[in-house]
């Protein structure tokens, strides 16, 4: 099963590192506890929408960019598990079965 | 503040309607309570990553497509509140201030 929070965590960690920010700096800037951010980056906790907005704001990073990066990462995993993305032609798959077997 | 869950709810509701599925049908297919799905579609509850995966699977809809559609909707709102997306050239914005005023 492809989990949104895991890939979101990867993208958020990558964005923070690209900015050369420490967890402590991001925590102070976003006013979110360091431990919580750390759990989110490791994909262990779901980020609430408010928290996600705070993190984006603290990194001066548009939420749409984050979501596109996560979508790209999800796409790669979907392709890896053989999920046909947006092109069902010739797929001849039993309805609702491919995703299940990919999970 | 642009909230992920609100735009995610819009996209999920749109996908369900495009398929001509009722809440009851999606609830049965995804094995998620009807009330919970309804709250998610209205942006009132955060969807866990597992639940999001279940809903996508039940609609035979790649998660990456959902996220791209949400990213597009977020982009439109970001543009509407004057957030410069991915093109800071000439923006002359005080660091970390634009997102705050947009929230």
N, CA and C atoms of all chains as a GROMACS GRO file, in nm:
protein
  618
    1UNK      N    1   0.084  -0.120   0.000
    1UNK     CA    2   0.000   0.000   0.000
    1UNK      C    3   0.088   0.125   0.000
    2UNK      N    4   0.064   0.214  -0.095
    2UNK     CA    5   0.142   0.338  -0.103
    2UNK      C    6   0.082   0.440  -0.006
    3UNK      N    7   0.163   0.478   0.094
    3UNK     CA    8   0.112   0.567   0.198
    3UNK      C    9   0.156   0.711   0.176
    4UNK      N   10   0.057   0.799   0.167
    4UNK     CA   11   0.081   0.941   0.146
    4UNK      C   12   0.179   0.997   0.249
    5UNK      N   13   0.160   0.965   0.376
    5UNK     CA   14   0.242   1.029   0.480
    5UNK      C   15   0.390   0.996   0.467
    6UNK      N   16   0.422   0.877   0.414
    6UNK     CA   17   0.562   0.838   0.400
    6UNK      C   18   0.630   0.924   0.293
    7UNK      N   19   0.564   0.938   0.180
    7UNK     CA   20   0.624   1.016   0.071
    7UNK      C   21   0.618   1.166   0.101
    8UNK      N   22   0.514   1.208   0.173
    8UNK     CA   23   0.509   1.348   0.217
    8UNK      C   24   0.627   1.377   0.309
    9UNK      N   25   0.654   1.285   0.398
    9UNK     CA   26   0.768   1.302   0.490
    9UNK      C   27   0.899   1.316   0.415
   10UNK      N   28   0.918   1.232   0.313
   10UNK     CA   29   1.040   1.239   0.232
   10UNK      C   30   1.053   1.377   0.166
   11UNK      N   31   0.943   1.424   0.109
   11UNK     CA   32   0.946   1.553   0.038
   11UNK      C   33   0.974   1.666   0.136
   12UNK      N   34   0.909   1.662   0.252
   12UNK     CA   35   0.929   1.770   0.350
   12UNK      C   36   1.073   1.770   0.403
   13UNK      N   37   1.127   1.651   0.427
   13UNK     CA   38   1.265   1.644   0.475
   13UNK      C   39   1.360   1.698   0.368
   14UNK      N   40   1.335   1.659   0.243
   14UNK     CA   41   1.418   1.706   0.132
   14UNK      C   42   1.414   1.857   0.119
   15UNK      N   43   1.295   1.915   0.135
   15UNK     CA   44   1.282   2.060   0.123
   15UNK      C   45   1.357   2.130   0.236
   16UNK      N   46   1.347   2.075   0.357
   16UNK     CA   47   1.417   2.136   0.471
   16UNK      C   48   1.568   2.130   0.450
   17UNK      N   49   1.616   2.015   0.404
   17UNK     CA   50   1.760   2.000   0.385
   17UNK      C   51   1.811   2.089   0.273
   18UNK      N   52   1.731   2.100   0.168
   18UNK     CA   53   1.769   2.187   0.056
   18UNK      C   54   1.789   2.331   0.105
   19UNK      N   55   1.712   2.368   0.207
   19UNK     CA   56   1.723   2.503   0.263
   19UNK      C   57   1.830   2.513   0.370
   20UNK      N   58   1.894   2.400   0.399
   20UNK     CA   59   1.996   2.401   0.503
   20UNK      C   60   1.940   2.432   0.641
   21UNK      N   61   1.812   2.398   0.662
   21UNK     CA   62   1.751   2.422   0.793
   21UNK      C   63   1.764   2.298   0.881
   22UNK      N   64   1.788   2.320   1.007
   22UNK     CA   65   1.785   2.208   1.101
   22UNK      C   66   1.641   2.186   1.147
   23UNK      N   67   1.618   2.070   1.206
   23UNK     CA   68   1.486   2.043   1.264
   23UNK      C   69   1.453   2.150   1.368
   24UNK      N   70   1.555   2.190   1.444
   24UNK     CA   71   1.534   2.289   1.549
   24UNK      C   72   1.490   2.424   1.491
   25UNK      N   73   1.554   2.464   1.381
   25UNK     CA   74   1.519   2.590   1.317
   25UNK      C   75   1.376   2.586   1.260
   26UNK      N   76   1.346   2.476   1.195
   26UNK     CA   77   1.211   2.463   1.137
   26UNK      C   78   1.106   2.460   1.247
   27UNK      N   79   1.139   2.391   1.355
   27UNK     CA   80   1.049   2.383   1.468
   27UNK      C   81   1.018   2.522   1.525
   28UNK      N   82   1.122   2.603   1.538
   28UNK     CA   83   1.105   2.738   1.592
   28UNK      C   84   1.025   2.825   1.495
   29UNK      N   85   1.058   2.814   1.368
   29UNK     CA   86   0.994   2.898   1.265
   29UNK      C   87   0.846   2.860   1.248
   30UNK      N   88   0.818   2.730   1.249
   30UNK     CA   89   0.681   2.684   1.225
   30UNK      C   90   0.600   2.675   1.354
   31UNK      N   91   0.669   2.691   1.468
   31UNK     CA   92   0.602   2.676   1.598
   31UNK      C   93   0.534   2.541   1.612
   32UNK      N   94   0.609   2.439   1.574
   32UNK     CA   95   0.564   2.300   1.587
   32UNK      C   96   0.674   2.227   1.660
   33UNK      N   97   0.638   2.134   1.746
   33UNK     CA   98   0.742   2.067   1.825
   33UNK      C   99   0.836   1.988   1.735
   34UNK      N  100   0.962   1.990   1.773
   34UNK     CA  101   1.066   1.923   1.696
   34UNK      C  102   1.036   1.774   1.680
   35UNK      N  103   0.990   1.711   1.786
   35UNK     CA  104   0.961   1.568   1.780
   35UNK      C  105   0.850   1.536   1.682
   36UNK      N  106   0.751   1.624   1.677
   36UNK     CA  107   0.638   1.603   1.587
   36UNK      C  108   0.685   1.614   1.442
   37UNK      N  109   0.765   1.718   1.412
   37UNK     CA  110   0.817   1.735   1.276
   37UNK      C  111   0.901   1.613   1.237
   38UNK      N  112   0.981   1.568   1.331
   38UNK     CA  113   1.066   1.453   1.304
   38UNK      C  114   0.982   1.329   1.270
   39UNK      N  115   0.875   1.308   1.344
   39UNK     CA  116   0.788   1.193   1.317
   39UNK      C  117   0.720   1.206   1.181
   40UNK      N  118   0.683   1.329   1.147
   40UNK     CA  119   0.620   1.351   1.016
   40UNK      C  120   0.720   1.324   0.904
   41UNK      N  121   0.841   1.372   0.921
   41UNK     CA  122   0.943   1.350   0.816
   41UNK      C  123   0.973   1.201   0.799
   42UNK      N  124   0.960   1.125   0.907
   42UNK     CA  125   0.985   0.982   0.895
   42UNK      C  126   0.860   0.904   0.854
   43UNK      N  127   0.751   0.976   0.829
   43UNK     CA  128   0.628   0.911   0.784
   43UNK      C  129   0.557   0.834   0.893
   44UNK      N  130   0.587   0.868   1.016
   44UNK     CA  131   0.527   0.794   1.127
   44UNK      C  132   0.398   0.855   1.178
   45UNK      N  133   0.381   0.985   1.153
   45UNK     CA  134   0.257   1.053   1.194
   45UNK      C  135   0.196   1.123   1.074
   46UNK      N  136   0.063   1.131   1.076
   46UNK     CA  137  -0.005   1.210   0.974
   46UNK      C  138   0.010   1.358   1.011
   47UNK      N  139   0.035   1.441   0.912
   47UNK     CA  140   0.038   1.585   0.937
   47UNK      C  141  -0.103   1.640   0.917
   48UNK      N  142  -0.153   1.715   1.013
   48UNK     CA  143  -0.282   1.780   0.992
   48UNK      C  144  -0.263   1.887   0.884
   49UNK      N  145  -0.373   1.929   0.824
   49UNK     CA  146  -0.364   2.029   0.717
   49UNK      C  147  -0.308   2.161   0.770
   50UNK      N  148  -0.342   2.195   0.894
   50UNK     CA  149  -0.291   2.319   0.954
   50UNK      C  150  -0.139   2.310   0.973
   51UNK      N  151  -0.095   2.194   1.020
   51UNK     CA  152   0.048   2.176   1.042
   51UNK      C  153   0.125   2.178   0.910
   52UNK      N  154   0.068   2.114   0.810
   52UNK     CA  155   0.131   2.112   0.678
   52UNK      C  156   0.144   2.256   0.626
   53UNK      N  157   0.039   2.334   0.644
   53UNK     CA  158   0.044   2.474   0.600
   53UNK      C  159   0.152   2.551   0.677
   54UNK      N  160   0.164   2.524   0.806
   54UNK     CA  161   0.266   2.592   0.889
   54UNK      C  162   0.406   2.558   0.843
   55UNK      N  163   0.428   2.430   0.814
   55UNK     CA  164   0.561   2.388   0.769
   55UNK      C  165   0.595   2.453   0.635
   56UNK      N  166   0.499   2.455   0.544
   56UNK     CA  167   0.522   2.517   0.413
   56UNK      C  168   0.553   2.665   0.430
   57UNK      N  169   0.476   2.730   0.514
   57UNK     CA  170   0.496   2.874   0.538
   57UNK      C  171   0.635   2.898   0.596
   58UNK      N  172   0.674   2.814   0.691
   58UNK     CA  173   0.804   2.832   0.757
   58UNK      C  174   0.919   2.813   0.659
   59UNK      N  175   0.896   2.732   0.555
   59UNK     CA  176   1.002   2.708   0.456
   59UNK      C  177   0.982   2.795   0.332
   60UNK      N  178   0.880   2.880   0.334
   60UNK     CA  179   0.849   2.966   0.220
   60UNK      C  180   0.834   2.881   0.093
   61UNK      N  181   0.757   2.777   0.110
   61UNK     CA  182   0.743   2.674   0.007
   61UNK      C  183   0.594   2.657  -0.024
   62UNK      N  184   0.554   2.678  -0.150
   62UNK     CA  185   0.412   2.663  -0.181
   62UNK      C  186   0.365   2.518  -0.158
   63UNK      N  187   0.248   2.504  -0.094
   63UNK     CA  188   0.192   2.370  -0.071
   63UNK      C  189   0.173   2.295  -0.202
   64UNK      N  190   0.140   2.369  -0.309
   64UNK     CA  191   0.119   2.303  -0.439
   64UNK      C  192   0.248   2.236  -0.486
   65UNK      N  193   0.362   2.297  -0.459
   65UNK     CA  194   0.490   2.236  -0.497
   65UNK      C  195   0.513   2.106  -0.420
   66UNK      N  196   0.483   2.111  -0.290
   66UNK     CA  197   0.498   1.991  -0.207
   66UNK      C  198   0.412   1.878  -0.262
   67UNK      N  199   0.287   1.910  -0.292
   67UNK     CA  200   0.194   1.807  -0.338
   67UNK      C  201   0.235   1.751  -0.473
   68UNK      N  202   0.289   1.836  -0.560
   68UNK     CA  203   0.334   1.787  -0.691
   68UNK      C  204   0.454   1.693  -0.674
   69UNK      N  205   0.544   1.730  -0.583
   69UNK     CA  206   0.659   1.643  -0.559
   69UNK      C  207   0.615   1.509  -0.500
   70UNK      N  208   0.517   1.514  -0.410
   70UNK     CA  209   0.466   1.389  -0.353
   70UNK      C  210   0.397   1.307  -0.463
   71UNK      N  211   0.319   1.374  -0.548
   71UNK     CA  212   0.251   1.304  -0.658
   71UNK      C  213   0.353   1.236  -0.749
   72UNK      N  214   0.463   1.303  -0.776
   72UNK     CA  215   0.568   1.244  -0.860
   72UNK      C  216   0.626   1.120  -0.794
   73UNK      N  217   0.652   1.129  -0.664
   73UNK     CA  218   0.708   1.015  -0.591
   73UNK      C  219   0.608   0.900  -0.587
   74UNK      N  220   0.481   0.933  -0.570
   74UNK     CA  221   0.376   0.829  -0.569
   74UNK      C  222   0.370   0.762  -0.707
   75UNK      N  223   0.379   0.842  -0.813
   75UNK     CA  224   0.376   0.790  -0.950
   75UNK      C  225   0.484   0.684  -0.970
   76UNK      N  226   0.602   0.715  -0.922
   76UNK     CA  227   0.715   0.622  -0.939
   76UNK      C  228   0.685   0.490  -0.868
   77UNK      N  229   0.629   0.500  -0.747
   77UNK     CA  230   0.596   0.376  -0.675
   77UNK      C  231   0.482   0.301  -0.743
   78UNK      N  232   0.385   0.376  -0.796
   78UNK     CA  233   0.274   0.312  -0.866
   78UNK      C  234   0.325   0.236  -0.988
   79UNK      N  235   0.417   0.299  -1.059
   79UNK     CA  236   0.475   0.233  -1.177
   79UNK      C  237   0.552   0.108  -1.134
   80UNK      N  238   0.622   0.120  -1.022
   80UNK     CA  239   0.704   0.009  -0.975
   80UNK      C  240   0.619  -0.112  -0.936
   81UNK      N  241   0.500  -0.087  -0.883
   81UNK     CA  242   0.413  -0.200  -0.845
   81UNK      C  243   0.321  -0.240  -0.960
   82UNK      N  244   0.343  -0.178  -1.077
   82UNK     CA  245   0.269  -0.223  -1.194
   82UNK      C  246   0.130  -0.166  -1.208
   83UNK      N  247   0.102  -0.061  -1.131
   83UNK     CA  248  -0.028   0.003  -1.142
   83UNK      C  249  -0.030   0.086  -1.269
   84UNK      N  250  -0.130   0.063  -1.356
   84UNK     CA  251  -0.139   0.140  -1.480
   84UNK      C  252  -0.195   0.277  -1.446
   85UNK      N  253  -0.118   0.382  -1.474
   85UNK     CA  254  -0.156   0.516  -1.435
   85UNK      C  255  -0.220   0.591  -1.551
   86UNK      N  256  -0.346   0.619  -1.536
   86UNK     CA  257  -0.418   0.706  -1.629
   86UNK      C  258  -0.424   0.654  -1.772
   87UNK      N  259  -0.378   0.532  -1.799
   87UNK     CA  260  -0.385   0.481  -1.936
   87UNK      C  261  -0.432   0.335  -1.933
   88UNK      N  262  -0.563   0.318  -1.911
   88UNK     CA  263  -0.616   0.182  -1.897
   88UNK      C  264  -0.624   0.105  -2.028
   89UNK      N  265  -0.591   0.170  -2.143
   89UNK     CA  266  -0.604   0.101  -2.272
   89UNK      C  267  -0.514  -0.023  -2.277
   90UNK      N  268  -0.576  -0.133  -2.310
   90UNK     CA  269  -0.498  -0.257  -2.324
   90UNK      C  270  -0.458  -0.319  -2.193
   91UNK      N  271  -0.504  -0.261  -2.084
   91UNK     CA  272  -0.462  -0.313  -1.955
   91UNK      C  273  -0.533  -0.443  -1.920
   92UNK      N  274  -0.661  -0.454  -1.966
   92UNK     CA  275  -0.738  -0.577  -1.944
   92UNK      C  276  -0.731  -0.627  -1.802
   93UNK      N  277  -0.747  -0.534  -1.710
   93UNK     CA  278  -0.737  -0.575  -1.570
   93UNK      C  279  -0.876  -0.599  -1.510
   94UNK      N  280  -0.886  -0.692  -1.421
   94UNK     CA  281  -1.014  -0.713  -1.353
   94UNK      C  282  -1.042  -0.591  -1.264
   95UNK      N  283  -1.165  -0.542  -1.271
   95UNK     CA  284  -1.198  -0.418  -1.200
   95UNK      C  285  -1.165  -0.426  -1.051
   96UNK      N  286  -1.094  -0.326  -1.005
   96UNK     CA  287  -1.067  -0.313  -0.862
   96UNK      C  288  -0.970  -0.414  -0.806
   97UNK      N  289  -0.904  -0.487  -0.893
   97UNK     CA  290  -0.819  -0.594  -0.844
   97UNK      C  291  -0.670  -0.558  -0.845
   98UNK      N  292  -0.634  -0.474  -0.943
   98UNK     CA  293  -0.493  -0.441  -0.959
   98UNK      C  294  -0.439  -0.366  -0.838
   99UNK      N  295  -0.517  -0.270  -0.792
   99UNK     CA  296  -0.471  -0.191  -0.679
   99UNK      C  297  -0.457  -0.279  -0.556
  100UNK      N  298  -0.552  -0.373  -0.542
  100UNK     CA  299  -0.548  -0.460  -0.426
  100UNK      C  300  -0.421  -0.545  -0.426
  101UNK      N  301  -0.388  -0.598  -0.543
  101UNK     CA  302  -0.269  -0.684  -0.548
  101UNK      C  303  -0.142  -0.602  -0.533
  102UNK      N  304  -0.153  -0.473  -0.562
  102UNK     CA  305  -0.036  -0.389  -0.550
  102UNK      C  306  -0.012  -0.347  -0.406
  103UNK      N  307  -0.112  -0.363  -0.323
  103UNK     CA  308  -0.102  -0.311  -0.186
  103UNK      C  309  -0.012  -0.401  -0.100
  104UNK      N  310  -0.561   3.061   0.524
  104UNK     CA  311  -0.476   2.941   0.519
  104UNK      C  312  -0.537   2.837   0.425
  105UNK      N  313  -0.457   2.789   0.331
  105UNK     CA  314  -0.506   2.690   0.235
  105UNK      C  315  -0.495   2.552   0.299
  106UNK      N  316  -0.610   2.488   0.318
  106UNK     CA  317  -0.610   2.359   0.388
  106UNK      C  318  -0.620   2.242   0.291
  107UNK      N  319  -0.520   2.156   0.302
  107UNK     CA  320  -0.514   2.036   0.217
  107UNK      C  321  -0.643   1.956   0.222
  108UNK      N  322  -0.697   1.933   0.342
  108UNK     CA  323  -0.813   1.843   0.353
  108UNK      C  324  -0.936   1.895   0.280
  109UNK      N  325  -0.949   2.029   0.272
  109UNK     CA  326  -1.065   2.085   0.204
  109UNK      C  327  -1.059   2.058   0.054
  110UNK      N  328  -0.941   2.080  -0.005
  110UNK     CA  329  -0.926   2.060  -0.149
  110UNK      C  330  -0.921   1.911  -0.182
  111UNK      N  331  -0.864   1.832  -0.091
  111UNK     CA  332  -0.866   1.686  -0.110
  111UNK      C  333  -1.011   1.637  -0.112
  112UNK      N  334  -1.092   1.689  -0.022
  112UNK     CA  335  -1.233   1.650  -0.017
  112UNK      C  336  -1.305   1.683  -0.147
  113UNK      N  337  -1.277   1.801  -0.201
  113UNK     CA  338  -1.339   1.841  -0.328
  113UNK      C  339  -1.300   1.743  -0.440
  114UNK      N  340  -1.172   1.710  -0.444
  114UNK     CA  341  -1.123   1.622  -0.551
  114UNK      C  342  -1.183   1.482  -0.536
  115UNK      N  343  -1.189   1.432  -0.413
  115UNK     CA  344  -1.244   1.298  -0.392
  115UNK      C  345  -1.394   1.294  -0.426
  116UNK      N  346  -1.465   1.398  -0.388
  116UNK     CA  347  -1.608   1.401  -0.420
  116UNK      C  348  -1.627   1.406  -0.572
  117UNK      N  349  -1.545   1.489  -0.639
  117UNK     CA  350  -1.554   1.499  -0.784
  117UNK      C  351  -1.527   1.366  -0.852
  118UNK      N  352  -1.427   1.293  -0.802
  118UNK     CA  353  -1.392   1.163  -0.861
  118UNK      C  354  -1.507   1.064  -0.842
  119UNK      N  355  -1.567   1.065  -0.723
  119UNK     CA  356  -1.679   0.973  -0.696
  119UNK      C  357  -1.796   1.004  -0.788
  120UNK      N  358  -1.826   1.133  -0.802
  120UNK     CA  359  -1.942   1.171  -0.885
  120UNK      C  360  -1.917   1.140  -1.032
  121UNK      N  361  -1.792   1.160  -1.075
  121UNK     CA  362  -1.756   1.130  -1.213
  121UNK      C  363  -1.782   0.981  -1.243
  122UNK      N  364  -1.766   0.898  -1.141
  122UNK     CA  365  -1.789   0.754  -1.156
  122UNK      C  366  -1.934   0.716  -1.135
  123UNK      N  367  -2.017   0.814  -1.100
  123UNK     CA  368  -2.157   0.785  -1.074
  123UNK      C  369  -2.176   0.697  -0.952
  124UNK      N  370  -2.082   0.704  -0.856
  124UNK     CA  371  -2.094   0.622  -0.735
  124UNK      C  372  -2.165   0.703  -0.626
  125UNK      N  373  -2.248   0.636  -0.552
  125UNK     CA  374  -2.308   0.700  -0.435
  125UNK      C  375  -2.212   0.685  -0.317
  126UNK      N  376  -2.234   0.766  -0.213
  126UNK     CA  377  -2.155   0.752  -0.090
  126UNK      C  378  -2.169   0.610  -0.037
  127UNK      N  379  -2.290   0.555  -0.048
  127UNK     CA  380  -2.316   0.421   0.005
  127UNK      C  381  -2.232   0.316  -0.070
  128UNK      N  382  -2.227   0.330  -0.202
  128UNK     CA  383  -2.149   0.236  -0.283
  128UNK      C  384  -2.000   0.246  -0.252
  129UNK      N  385  -1.952   0.370  -0.242
  129UNK     CA  386  -1.809   0.388  -0.213
  129UNK      C  387  -1.777   0.334  -0.073
  130UNK      N  388  -1.868   0.359   0.018
  130UNK     CA  389  -1.851   0.311   0.155
  130UNK      C  390  -1.838   0.158   0.159
  131UNK      N  391  -1.923   0.091   0.084
  131UNK     CA  392  -1.921  -0.056   0.080
  131UNK      C  393  -1.793  -0.106   0.013
  132UNK      N  394  -1.757  -0.042  -0.097
  132UNK     CA  395  -1.641  -0.085  -0.176
  132UNK      C  396  -1.510  -0.061  -0.097
  133UNK      N  397  -1.503   0.053  -0.030
  133UNK     CA  398  -1.379   0.089   0.040
  133UNK      C  399  -1.378   0.036   0.184
  134UNK      N  400  -1.492  -0.014   0.229
  134UNK     CA  401  -1.505  -0.059   0.369
  134UNK      C  402  -1.469   0.050   0.467
  135UNK      N  403  -1.525   0.166   0.439
  135UNK     CA  404  -1.508   0.283   0.527
  135UNK      C  405  -1.648   0.334   0.556
  136UNK      N  406  -1.674   0.380   0.677
  136UNK     CA  407  -1.811   0.422   0.710
  136UNK      C  408  -1.852   0.541   0.624
  137UNK      N  409  -1.981   0.540   0.588
  137UNK     CA  410  -2.037   0.643   0.501
  137UNK      C  411  -2.019   0.782   0.564
  138UNK      N  412  -2.042   0.790   0.693
  138UNK     CA  413  -2.031   0.919   0.760
  138UNK      C  414  -1.890   0.975   0.756
  139UNK      N  415  -1.793   0.886   0.768
  139UNK     CA  416  -1.652   0.927   0.766
  139UNK      C  417  -1.615   0.979   0.626
  140UNK      N  418  -1.657   0.906   0.522
  140UNK     CA  419  -1.629   0.952   0.385
  140UNK      C  420  -1.695   1.087   0.361
  141UNK      N  421  -1.816   1.100   0.408
  141UNK     CA  422  -1.888   1.226   0.389
  141UNK      C  423  -1.814   1.342   0.455
  142UNK      N  424  -1.763   1.319   0.576
  142UNK     CA  425  -1.688   1.424   0.645
  142UNK      C  426  -1.558   1.459   0.571
  143UNK      N  427  -1.494   1.357   0.516
  143UNK     CA  428  -1.371   1.381   0.440
  143UNK      C  429  -1.402   1.462   0.314
  144UNK      N  430  -1.509   1.424   0.244
  144UNK     CA  431  -1.544   1.498   0.122
  144UNK      C  432  -1.578   1.643   0.153
  145UNK      N  433  -1.630   1.668   0.271
  145UNK     CA  434  -1.663   1.807   0.307
  145UNK      C  435  -1.545   1.879   0.370
  146UNK      N  436  -1.430   1.809   0.379
  146UNK     CA  437  -1.310   1.873   0.433
  146UNK      C  438  -1.315   1.893   0.583
  147UNK      N  439  -1.400   1.816   0.649
  147UNK     CA  440  -1.415   1.834   0.794
  147UNK      C  441  -1.324   1.743   0.874
  148UNK      N  442  -1.282   1.632   0.813
  148UNK     CA  443  -1.190   1.539   0.881
  148UNK      C  444  -1.068   1.516   0.794
  149UNK      N  445  -0.956   1.493   0.859
  149UNK     CA  446  -0.835   1.454   0.786
  149UNK      C  447  -0.850   1.306   0.748
  150UNK      N  448  -0.812   1.272   0.626
  150UNK     CA  449  -0.811   1.131   0.587
  150UNK      C  450  -0.675   1.073   0.623
  151UNK      N  451  -0.673   0.961   0.692
  151UNK     CA  452  -0.544   0.895   0.716
  151UNK      C  453  -0.492   0.843   0.582
  152UNK      N  454  -0.363   0.815   0.577
  152UNK     CA  455  -0.304   0.767   0.451
  152UNK      C  456  -0.363   0.632   0.410
  153UNK      N  457  -0.395   0.548   0.510
  153UNK     CA  458  -0.455   0.418   0.479
  153UNK      C  459  -0.595   0.436   0.419
  154UNK      N  460  -0.670   0.528   0.478
  154UNK     CA  461  -0.805   0.553   0.429
  154UNK      C  462  -0.802   0.612   0.288
  155UNK      N  463  -0.710   0.704   0.266
  155UNK     CA  464  -0.695   0.764   0.134
  155UNK      C  465  -0.663   0.656   0.031
  156UNK      N  466  -0.575   0.564   0.067
  156UNK     CA  467  -0.540   0.454  -0.024
  156UNK      C  468  -0.662   0.367  -0.051
  157UNK      N  469  -0.741   0.341   0.053
  157UNK     CA  470  -0.862   0.259   0.035
  157UNK      C  471  -0.963   0.325  -0.058
  158UNK      N  472  -0.981   0.454  -0.041
  158UNK     CA  473  -1.077   0.527  -0.126
  158UNK      C  474  -1.030   0.524  -0.272
  159UNK      N  475  -0.900   0.547  -0.292
  159UNK     CA  476  -0.845   0.545  -0.428
  159UNK      C  477  -0.863   0.407  -0.491
  160UNK      N  478  -0.833   0.306  -0.412
  160UNK     CA  479  -0.845   0.168  -0.461
  160UNK      C  480  -0.991   0.138  -0.498
  161UNK      N  481  -1.082   0.181  -0.413
  161UNK     CA  482  -1.224   0.154  -0.437
  161UNK      C  483  -1.274   0.224  -0.563
  162UNK      N  484  -1.211   0.337  -0.598
  162UNK     CA  485  -1.253   0.409  -0.719
  162UNK      C  486  -1.161   0.377  -0.837
  163UNK      N  487  -1.068   0.286  -0.817
  163UNK     CA  488  -0.972   0.248  -0.922
  163UNK      C  489  -0.902   0.374  -0.977
  164UNK      N  490  -0.857   0.454  -0.883
  164UNK     CA  491  -0.804   0.588  -0.914
  164UNK      C  492  -0.664   0.598  -0.854
  165UNK      N  493  -0.562   0.624  -0.937
  165UNK     CA  494  -0.427   0.636  -0.881
  165UNK      C  495  -0.417   0.752  -0.782
  166UNK      N  496  -0.353   0.726  -0.670
  166UNK     CA  497  -0.332   0.831  -0.569
  166UNK      C  498  -0.257   0.950  -0.630
  167UNK      N  499  -0.165   0.921  -0.722
  167UNK     CA  500  -0.089   1.030  -0.784
  167UNK      C  501  -0.180   1.126  -0.861
  168UNK      N  502  -0.286   1.071  -0.922
  168UNK     CA  503  -0.381   1.158  -0.994
  168UNK      C  504  -0.455   1.248  -0.895
  169UNK      N  505  -0.496   1.189  -0.783
  169UNK     CA  506  -0.566   1.267  -0.681
  169UNK      C  507  -0.477   1.382  -0.634
  170UNK      N  508  -0.352   1.350  -0.604
  170UNK     CA  509  -0.261   1.451  -0.551
  170UNK      C  510  -0.232   1.561  -0.653
  171UNK      N  511  -0.223   1.523  -0.780
  171UNK     CA  512  -0.201   1.625  -0.884
  171UNK      C  513  -0.321   1.717  -0.895
  172UNK      N  514  -0.440   1.658  -0.886
  172UNK     CA  515  -0.561   1.741  -0.894
  172UNK      C  516  -0.569   1.835  -0.774
  173UNK      N  517  -0.531   1.784  -0.657
  173UNK     CA  518  -0.532   1.870  -0.537
  173UNK      C  519  -0.426   1.980  -0.554
  174UNK      N  520  -0.308   1.943  -0.605
  174UNK     CA  521  -0.202   2.042  -0.626
  174UNK      C  522  -0.251   2.153  -0.720
  175UNK      N  523  -0.323   2.114  -0.825
  175UNK     CA  524  -0.375   2.214  -0.919
  175UNK      C  525  -0.473   2.308  -0.849
  176UNK      N  526  -0.560   2.250  -0.768
  176UNK     CA  527  -0.659   2.332  -0.696
  176UNK      C  528  -0.590   2.424  -0.596
  177UNK      N  529  -0.486   2.372  -0.531
  177UNK     CA  530  -0.409   2.454  -0.436
  177UNK      C  531  -0.341   2.569  -0.510
  178UNK      N  532  -0.284   2.538  -0.627
  178UNK     CA  533  -0.218   2.641  -0.709
  178UNK      C  534  -0.311   2.757  -0.739
  179UNK      N  535  -0.433   2.723  -0.775
  179UNK     CA  536  -0.531   2.827  -0.809
  179UNK      C  537  -0.557   2.916  -0.688
  180UNK      N  538  -0.571   2.854  -0.571
  180UNK     CA  539  -0.595   2.934  -0.450
  180UNK      C  540  -0.472   3.016  -0.414
  181UNK      N  541  -0.354   2.957  -0.433
  181UNK     CA  542  -0.230   3.030  -0.404
  181UNK      C  543  -0.221   3.154  -0.494
  182UNK      N  544  -0.255   3.135  -0.620
  182UNK     CA  545  -0.250   3.248  -0.714
  182UNK      C  546  -0.353   3.352  -0.672
  183UNK      N  547  -0.468   3.306  -0.627
  183UNK     CA  548  -0.576   3.398  -0.589
  183UNK      C  549  -0.537   3.484  -0.468
  184UNK      N  550  -0.459   3.427  -0.376
  184UNK     CA  551  -0.419   3.504  -0.258
  184UNK      C  552  -0.286   3.576  -0.283
  185UNK      N  553  -0.238   3.569  -0.409
  185UNK     CA  554  -0.119   3.647  -0.443
  185UNK      C  555   0.012   3.584  -0.406
  186UNK      N  556   0.008   3.453  -0.374
  186UNK     CA  557   0.133   3.384  -0.344
  186UNK      C  558   0.206   3.356  -0.474
  187UNK      N  559   0.331   3.400  -0.482
  187UNK     CA  560   0.409   3.376  -0.603
  187UNK      C  561   0.455   3.231  -0.602
  188UNK      N  562   0.415   3.156  -0.703
  188UNK     CA  563   0.444   3.014  -0.705
  188UNK      C  564   0.565   2.982  -0.792
  189UNK      N  565   0.669   2.938  -0.730
  189UNK     CA  566   0.787   2.886  -0.800
  189UNK      C  567   0.858   2.989  -0.888
  190UNK      N  568   0.818   3.116  -0.882
  190UNK     CA  569   0.884   3.217  -0.964
  190UNK      C  570   0.907   3.343  -0.882
  191UNK      N  571   1.007   3.338  -0.794
  191UNK     CA  572   1.031   3.452  -0.705
  191UNK      C  573   1.094   3.572  -0.775
  192UNK      N  574   1.131   3.559  -0.903
  192UNK     CA  575   1.199   3.670  -0.972
  192UNK      C  576   1.110   3.794  -0.976
  193UNK      N  577   1.165   3.903  -0.928
  193UNK     CA  578   1.092   4.028  -0.933
  193UNK      C  579   0.982   4.041  -0.829
  194UNK      N  580   0.970   3.940  -0.746
  194UNK     CA  581   0.861   3.943  -0.649
  194UNK      C  582   0.891   4.042  -0.536
  195UNK      N  583   1.019   4.055  -0.502
  195UNK     CA  584   1.062   4.151  -0.399
  195UNK      C  585   0.982   4.139  -0.270
  196UNK      N  586   0.963   4.015  -0.228
  196UNK     CA  587   0.883   3.996  -0.107
  196UNK      C  588   0.972   3.984   0.016
  197UNK      N  589   0.928   4.036   0.128
  197UNK     CA  590   1.003   4.016   0.251
  197UNK      C  591   0.998   3.868   0.289
  198UNK      N  592   1.113   3.812   0.324
  198UNK     CA  593   1.122   3.668   0.350
  198UNK      C  594   1.019   3.622   0.452
  199UNK      N  595   0.946   3.516   0.416
  199UNK     CA  596   0.855   3.453   0.510
  199UNK      C  597   0.731   3.534   0.545
  200UNK      N  598   0.707   3.639   0.471
  200UNK     CA  599   0.597   3.727   0.508
  200UNK      C  600   0.474   3.710   0.421
  201UNK      N  601   0.500   3.675   0.295
  201UNK     CA  602   0.389   3.668   0.200
  201UNK      C  603   0.293   3.557   0.237
  202UNK      N  604   0.348   3.441   0.273
  202UNK     CA  605   0.262   3.328   0.307
  202UNK      C  606   0.178   3.362   0.429
  203UNK      N  607   0.242   3.431   0.524
  203UNK     CA  608   0.171   3.466   0.647
  203UNK      C  609   0.053   3.557   0.618
  204UNK      N  610   0.074   3.655   0.530
  204UNK     CA  611  -0.034   3.748   0.502
  204UNK      C  612  -0.142   3.682   0.418
  205UNK      N  613  -0.103   3.574   0.349
  205UNK     CA  614  -0.200   3.504   0.265
  205UNK      C  615  -0.287   3.411   0.347
  206UNK      N  616  -0.243   3.379   0.468
  206UNK     CA  617  -0.312   3.277   0.547
  206UNK      C  618  -0.443   3.331   0.605
   0.00000   0.00000   0.00000
